[in-house]
Amino acid sequence: MVRHAWLLILFWVLCNTASGRDQPPNLLILIADDHAAYTLGVAGDNHNATPNLDRLARQGVWFSRAYCQAPVCTPSRQSFLTGRYPHTTGVTLLPTPLDPREITLADRLAAFGYLTAAIGKMHFNADRNHGFDIRIDTPDWRRWLVEESLRHGLAPPTRRPWRPFQTPAAIWLNAEHRSSGLSSDQEEATFFRNAAIAFLREHRDGPFALVVSFHEPHSPFVYPRQWEGRFQPDQFPVRSVTDRDRLEQPEIFAGLTPDQVRGIQAAYYTSLHYVDHQIGLILDTLQELDLDRNTIVIYLSDNGYALGHRGRFEKHTLYEESVRIPLIVRWSGQIRPRPIHALVELVDLVPTVLELMGLPTPPALPGQSLAGLIRGDPGATGRDLIFSEYLENEEAMVRTDRFKLIVGTGARHRQDGYQTGRPLPGPYQKLFDLEDDPGETVNLSGQPQYAALEARLRSRLHQILTTTQRSDYRLPAGLSELEAIHWCLVPYEVRSARPSAPTTRPAH
């Protein structure tokens, strides 16, 4: 095993030498939390909240139709970090920790001599580094804040409390668009940014793989006192909510007033503008250190976010606002800047990074390398179909260039706080024509003229779910196609808790 690893490293070094590179490329992955793709300026948003990300998009490849594997933090993050679907990693619910036996991108890069670091939110849900040599997170910021305060003879400052679901939605969604109560130099995002810049300065000789993951603009849409007033509620719309929307709308959002709806959006955009500023300073440092030409920079969000669409302020659904995410790749001097409108998904991240770096890609991963698309290779294409799942609500989707199919059991009392207060709907299918109906307002499921299309999409969903289950679970025999889909939509954590479930090492 060791001899095999050294042969791979030698092969990699020879390939990089033959290609004329002085050293292997570095990697910088920048992550925001709950950043909806439609709020980017390059995507047509006119609020100018993301000038630095828009600049990055113009300098690199911007994927206008990129999708997450799950519209919720933990399953999405552990999926793109491992290159495997949430139901394959066994991380399908928010509190689930990543199995320490899973192989992450950091593990793979460390095997080739990369110094790996993760700064900020990773949602490992356990005290493990998962392949990262350096790990800096919220507890480090809190210790620093206390130490700095004591050094100046001051009491440690505190943020305004955030108690989601314990206080009314208008409060924990920051409808009054108030700051966190801290100053810019005290904020967590500033601490993470400074830690990232210090890492770049200290390890500029590389090769390094650095992940910087901010909590913003996740609710309560944090920003410091100095950023108050950057956006005002009257800059934002109040979107219409139909009777059909109200049938699915979580109870907690039903009482929000138009003024509160506008205020929430003002808070979100201010927080987004704030994290864009931090990212800009990191990118400026990369250029200052003359690292930008030998560093692959990737920006993404773990999922999207609805800002009043269908009366919702959340992800947790498979509608476009929640599953479409921003994805930007820049490698100065190596790739031609341009937008790419092909369908891609975050499970493609691991094979893409490995191929761009000239490293071997494990054949068992379901992701498709986007390196050919990024380089502009003749014939390179995106996906004909993408997949996402939200097993907290026992539903999954596939979408093509034009159509989207969502299949759900309608049988789970969801525990994420977004209950409708209505009886469980029972099994459902939703089919949308995203070309004629981009707002996903007309469900075409069950209409005779779409029956063949719906059957084909359902078959593709069945194929993905049944062929990528973990090796320690076997689909029961004798199930119909739809029954098999429904079986696969039960959260892995629920099935694994059953006494009869066997336990073996995950397959890679």
N, C-alpha and C positions, 0 to 999 in steps of 0.2 A: 504493500500500500504506500509506504513512504517513498520507495524507489519510483513508483508510478507517478507520485506527486512531483518529485524532482524532475522527472522527464518532461512532464507537462510544463513546469516552470522554465526549463531549458528551451523547450520548443517555443514558448511565448517570447522569451528574450531574443531568440534568433529571429523570430518573425518581426519583432519591433525593430531590431537592428537592420534587417533587410529592407524594411519600409522607410528607413531614413530617420526614424525618430530617435532623439537622444535618450529619451526615457519614456516609460509607459505613461499614458495620459492619466491625469488625476480625475476624480469624480466629485462633483458637488451637487447634491440633491437638496432642493429647497421645497419645503412642504408647508402649506397653509391648511387650516382646519375649517371645513364648511365653506370653502370659497366656490361660489356658483360661477360656472363658466360664462354665463351671459353678462356678468358684471365687468368683464374686461373691456377696456376701450377698443382693442382690436376686434372684439366681437360685436361692436356697435353701441356699447354703452356710452352715454354722453356726460357722465358725471365726473370724469377725469379722476377717478379714485385710484387708478393703477398705473401711473406714468412710468414707473420703473419696470413693471412687468410688461407693459406695452412696448417699452424700448427693448427688453429682452426678446419679446416675440418677434420684433422687426429684425433683430440681429440673428435670429435662429429659425428653427422650424416650429411653427405653431400648429398643433393639431386641433382643428375646430370641432371635431366630432370624436372626442375621447370619452370613455365611460369607465366608471368604477365598477368593481365586482360586487360591492354591497354598499347601500346608502346609509352606512353607519360606521363610526370610527374604527373600532377594534377589528371586525372582520375584514374591512377594506384594507387597513394597514398591514395586517399580517398576511393578507393575500398578495399584495404587490411586493412585499418584502421577501416572500418565499417563492413567488411565481406560481402559486397554486391557488385553486379556488377555495373560498371559505369553507364549503362543506368537505373539502379534501383535507384541509389543515385541521378541521375540527373546531375552528373558531368561527362560530356563526352568531353568537350573542355578545352583547357589549362587555360583560364582565369576564369573559373567558380568557385565561392566560394561554399564550402560545406554548405548545409542547416543546420542551427543550431539545427534543430529538429532531425537530424540523431544521432544515438547512436554509439559512437566510442568504441574501446577497452579500452581507458582511462576511459570513463564513466563507463564501466562495472567493471573495476578493482577498481576504486575509491569507488564504492558501497560496496566493501568488505574490505575497510580500507586501500587500497594501497595509498601511496603517489605517485603521477604521475608527470612526468616531460618530456618535449620535448625540446631538445636542437638542434638547427639547422633547416635545411630546411624542412618544412612540407607542403608547398603549399596550405595553407588554403584559400589564396586569400582574407582574411578579418581579421579584428582585433578581432579574437575570439580564445579561447583556446581549445574548443571542448573536455572538460573533463580533461585537464592537469592542475594540480595545479601550476606548474612552467613552464614558457615558455621563452626561450632564443633564439634569432634569430639574423639575420644580423644587424638590427638597434642597438642592444646591443653591438655588436662588433664595429660598427662604433663609437658609443659614447665612448667606452673604448679606441679606438685608438686615438681619439681626446684628451681625458683626459690624457692619458699616454704621449702624445707628449707635451701637455702644461705643464705637471708636470716637464718635462725635458727641457722646454724652446725651443722646436722645433716646426716647422710647421708640421701638420699632414701629413704623407706620403700618397701617392695615388697609386693605381694600374694602370697598363696600361689600357686604355679604351677598352671596348668590345662593338662593335656595330654590332650585327648580322644582315645580310641582307642589312645593310647600307654601309658596306665596302665589298670588294671582299671576297669570301669564304676563300681564302688562308690566309687572315688576321684574320678573326674572328674564324677560326679553328686553328690558331697559327701554320701555316706551318713552321715558322722560329724557332719553339720550344724554345720560350723565356719564361723566368720566369715572374711572375706577377709584378716584380719590388720591392716587399716587402721582408723583411727578415723573417726568420722562426718565430721569436717571435712576429711578427706583423700580421701574416697571420690569416685569419678567421678560418681555420680548426684548427689551434693551439689554438685559443681562445675557440672554441667549445670543443676541447679535454680537455683543462684545466678546463672548466666549468663542464664537465662530471666528471672529477676526483674529483673536489671539492664537487660535489653532492654525489659521492660515499663515500667520507670521512665523510661528515657531516651526512649522513643518513644511515650509515652502519648497524644500528640496524634494519632497514626495518620495515615492508615489503615495497618495492618500485618497481615501474615500470618506467624504464628510457628508453627513445628513444633518440638516438644520431644520427642525420642525417646530413651527410656532403654533400656539393655541388660538390665535386670532384668525379669522373673525368669528369664531364660535361664540354663542351666547354666553355671557351677557354683553358680548361685543365690547371687549375691553380696549380702552385707550387712556392715556394720562391726561392730567388737568390741562396741559398746554394745548391739547388737541380739541378741546371743547369748541363747539360752534363751527367746525369745518364743514358740516353739512346740516341743513335745516329741513324740518319735516315738510315744508311746503314745496320742496324740490321733488317729492315722490308721489306716486299715484296711489289711489285706493282701488285695487282690482275688483271687478265684479265677482260675486259668488253665486253660482246657480243653485237651483234646488237639488240637482244631482250632486253638486259639490258638498252641499250640507249633509247629505246622507253619509258621506265618508269623512266629513270634517271632525277632527278630534274635539271633544267637549271643551277642552281648555281654551281653545281659540274662539269659541262661538261668541263670547261677550266683548271682544275687542272693538273699540270704537274707531271711526275713521281717523281721528287725531292720533290714537295710539298706534294704528297701523302705519301711519306716516312716520311717527317717532321711532318705531322699531327699525324702519329702513334707514333713517338718518343715523342711528347708532351703529347699525351694521356697516354702512358705507364708511363711517368715520374709523371704525376698527380696521376695516379693509385697507383704507388709506394709510393707517398707522403701520400695519405690517408690511405694506408695499414700501414704505420708507425704510424700514429695517433691512429689507431685502436689497434695496438700492445701495445701502451703505456696504453691505457684504460684497456685492458685485463691484462696487468702486474699489474696494480693497483688493479684490482679485486682479483688477486691472493695474492698480498701483504696484502690486508685487510682480507684475509681468507674468502672471499665471494664467491669464484668460485664454491664451492660445494653446495651452496644453492641458486645459481642464474642460471636461464635458460637464456642462451645467444643465440640470434638469429641474424644471419647476412643475409642481402638480398639487392638487388638493385631494384629500382622501374621499371626498364626496361633494355633491352640490348642495344646494339649499333653496327652499322655497321662501320667497319674501312676499307673502300675501297671495300667492297663486293658489286658487281653490280655497282661499280662506285659511291657509296654513303657513306657519313659520317653523320649518323643520326640514329634515331630510326624510328618512324612514318611509319612503314610498318609492315606487319604480317609475314615477313620472319623470319627464325629461329634466326638469329643474333640479331634481335630486340626484340623478345618476350621471348626468353629463358633467364633466370636470375639465378644468383648464390643464393643458399639457404642453409644455414648451421644452425644446431641446436646442441648446446652442453649443457649438464647438467652433470657435472663431478660427477662420482660415481653412477649416476642414469640410464644412457643409454650407450649401447655398441657402441663404435666408429666404423663406417663403412660407405661405400657409399651405397646409395639407388638409384636404377635406375627406380623406378616407376614414372609414370606421376603424377605430382602434380601442383597446381596453388596457387597464392597468396591469393585468396579468402578463402583458407583453413586456413589461419593464425589465425584468431580469434577463431574458434572452437578448433584448436590445442592447442593454448595457454591456453584457459579456461580449457580444459580437463587435460592438464599436471599439471595445478595448482589445480585441484580438484574442479573446479567451474562449476556451471550449464551452459550448452550451450543452447542458444535460439534455439528453433526448426525451426524457419522460415528462418534461414540463409542458403544460398545455398552451403556454404563451407562444405568440408568433413574433419573431424578431422584426422590429421596424427599421433596422439598420439600412436595408436596401431602400426603403422609402425616404429615409433621412438623407442618404447619400444621393438620391435621385437615380438609382440604378434602373436601366431599361427593364420594363416589365414588372417592376416591384409594385405590389398592390397591398391594400389593407385587407380587412376581413370582409367576408360576405355576410357575416352575422356576428353580433356580439351578445354577451350573456351577463346577467346580473341577478343577484338573489337577495331577498330580505327575509330570512327564515324566522325572525322574531314574529313576523306576520304570516309565515308559511306561504310565501309567494316567490316566484321567479319570473324572469322575462327573457325573451330573445327579441332582437330587432335587426331588420335588414336595412338597406338603404332607404326603404319607404315605409315598411310596416313594422309594428311592434305587437307582440303577443305577451300578455301577462296571464299566468295561471296561478291560482291560489286555492288552498283547501277551505278557507273561510271557517276553520274549525278551531283556531287557537285563540284563547283569551290572552291577547298580547300584554306584556308586562313592561312596556317601555314608557308608559305614561300617556300614550296617544290614543286611548280608547274613544270610541264614538259614543258610547252610552246606549247603543242600540244592540239588538240581538245579533249573534253571529250570522253572517250572511249565507254560510254553506259554500260549497264549491262554486268557483266562478272562473270565467275566462273573459279577458278584455282584448279586443283587437282594434288597433288604431291605424289609420292611414295618415302618416306623419307628413306627407306631401300636401294633401288636401285639408288636413285637420291637425296642424302643428300644435294646437293647444290641447290635443287629446280629449276632445269633448264628446265625440260620437263613438260609441262602442259598436263595432261591426260584427262582433262575435255572434254566431248563430244565423247570420243572414246567408241564404243559400248561395248567392253569387261569390261568397268568400269562403265557402266550406272547404274547398280543396286547398286554398292557401293556408287557412287556419290549421288544417290537418298536417300540412308540410311543416309549418313552424312548430307545432306541438311535437311532431316527431323529432325535430332537431333538438328541442328542449329535452325531450326524453333521452336522446342519445348522449347529450352532454352530462346530464345528471346521473345516468346509470353507468356510464363508463369511467367516471372520475370519482366514484365513491372511494372512501378509504379502504385499504386492504383488510381491515379488521371488521368490515361489515359486508354482508352479502344480501342482495335483494331477495326478498321472499319469492318463492316460485309461484307461478300461476296468476300473477297480477296482469291486468290489462295495462295498456300504455298509460292511460290517465291515472290508474291506481298506482302504478310504479312512480309516476311523477309526484303524486301526493305523498307517497311513502318517503321519497327523497326530500320533500320539503319540510319534514319534521326536523327541528333543530338537532344537529349532531349531539349536542350536550344532553338533550332529552333522551335520545335513543341510547347514548352511552351510559346513562345512569341506570338503565334496566339491569337487573341482576344477571340475566343470561348473556349479556354482551361480553364477547371475548376481548382480550387486550393483547395486542401485538405491536411490534415496531411499525410506524407509518412507512409506507412505500414511497420512494423518491424517484 
